[in-house]
Amino acid sequence: MEKIHRGNGFAVIERNGEFQMTFPKGVTGEPVFFPITKALMEKAFKSSDDAYEVMIYAETGLWPEKNTEEENERVREFIRKSPELLIKVSDNQDLFTEEELKELLPLGKKKLSEEE
């Protein structure tokens, strides 16, 4: 027996205890089908973000990267080596404390003036 669970922009087909996720893909919106587990199906129906993550995982076998503290630390480390990025991309300043900015911004200004 086949049962179709409809989501927002995707569906999960349940057949004989196995699950297949389908969603439109590409320019033509042709449906694609990927096998998933019951746990992944349940995750997909929790929220649109979860559904997106499951679609990416089903298609690639990899979870999409999230903006985690670990990722933020990698970015902070990179910016410490290139502090001019705090000035060129002011949103980067949000990753640092006031104390860190007091130390890094002058270094960034110095690097920018050396580039001119």
Secondary structure, DSSP 4 states (H G I P E B T S, - for coil): -EEEEE-SS-EEEEETTEEEEEEEETTTTEEEEEEE-HHHHHHHTT-HHHHHHHHHHHHHSSPPP---HHHHHHHHHHHHHSTTHHHHSGGGGGGS-HHHHHHHHHHHHHHHHHH-
